[in-house]
Amino acid sequence: MTEDNYSLTTEFILIGFSDHPDLKILLFLVLSTIYLVTMVGNLGLVALIYMEPRLHTPMYIFLGNLALMDSCCSCAITPKMLENFFSVNRRISLYECMAQFYFLCLAETADCFLLAAMAYDRYVAICNPLQYHTMMSKKLCLQMTTGAYIAGNLHSMIHIGFLFRLIFCRSHVIKHFFCDVLPLYRLSCVDPYINELMILIFSGSVQTFSIIIVLISYFCILFTIFTMKSREGRSKALSTCASHFLSVSIFYGSLLYTYIRPSSINEGNEDIPVAIFYTLVIPLLNPFIYSLRNKEVINAIKRTMNKG
């Protein structure tokens, strides 16, 4: 292997949305707006939950951390993507690639566990309301939140560690708008079988475990809802759970399709449309899905505005 080939390990070129140069300005404006709304919505929600004592409950603590991780996901991906719209070379170093994927993996893994924790919290609140404060204590809430962050860090470090075993001696062009592991595997001249196996084992385990918790929780919630005598209460609970479950389904569905489906390593044409959902759309929608239809959050916003 030549010295020039080894030099390819130091930087890559992110193609991103350059296949549509005629739409560059429009895409930049749309994605900039999405990024701005995402950051304002998520960080605003984090600040609101922090400042409002009435929102210091497990449900809103999980929601605040989910919003924080969505902000982390957007910050890891979007600024570089926006820069590349007007960059001449669109280059990114190997270590920037590693950092980008690390924070993305941290955010997405933590989101999986936080969504599972939120589903369990709703299960306890709806199915065992009299035992809620016992079953969902502040200590348990702190443990579940800390566990989500620890799992996210460990999961990211595992995949980053295995990335260092690869040698990138082929094309240095990444046909994506960020440094994801699957496009990097396609550029490796070392067989990425072990890396693929680690993705299947660890990502599969994280998603399977959290999906099972979510499905069991929502199954019990739906069973309880349909046995309610109050039509109004049943309609309210069903409406809330439906919007939450829709967001969860899109999030898990896009992750499973990207990382766990057979032959995902060899098929790169569908990476970008699916990745848009879990890196851009979900972080944008979550603040609206989980909070703006919530009377407690709306009342907290009104109280904060009145104080100001």
Disulfide bonds with the S-S distance in Angstrom:
Cys97-Cys179 1.77
Cys169-Cys189 2.16
